[in-house]
Amino acid sequence: MMVQVFKEKYLWASKKEKSLILDQFVEATGYNRSYARTVLRKKKDNVVKLWSRKKRKTVYDDNVKFYLEKIWEILDRICAKRLVKAIPDTLAKLEQFKVFRIDSNTKKAFFRLVQQL
């Protein structure tokens, strides 16, 4: 309710009056000055849209992430550039010595990862 009263005054005020109204509004609400200005300028009541990051779609499932992290740790946490080149050989050796038992879908995902990078 208080926001609406200040908003009506703010929209029709001159530049100097807007500064005074903004000072009063900040003092009354405790908002940050720039946020208060945003609230008073918004056309819709009490709706201030804050920026939020869009989440990317997950490309690789939890199995791939788990095995990738394990391979990374086995190789002493090498950089990504070297890790990508080492994945096929390391994966083959770990399967040969039966350290990992990886299903075919996870293998395909690993090879897609290697081909993309």
C-alpha positions, 0 to 999 in steps of 0.5 A: 500500500505504501509503495503504491502511494509513493509510486503515484507521486514518483511517476508524476514528479519532476527530477528534483521532486523524484529525488526527494520522494526517493529519499523519503521512500528509502528512509521509510522502507530501508531499501537500497536506493537503486532497488527503491528506484526500480520498485518505484519505476515498475509498472506492475505492482510489487513485481520486481524481476531479478535476473536469474541464470538459466540452467543448462540442460544436463548433457551427461548423467550421474554415471558419466560424472562419477567415472569422469571424476574418478579418472580425473583423480586417478590421473592426479587431477590433470588439466581438462585438455590432457584429461580428454586425450587420456580418457580413452586409454585410461578407460580401456586400462581400467576396464581391462584390469576390472577396476571399473565396470562401465555399461555401454551407454556410459562408454558412448557418452565418454566417447562423445565427450572426447570427440566434442573436445 
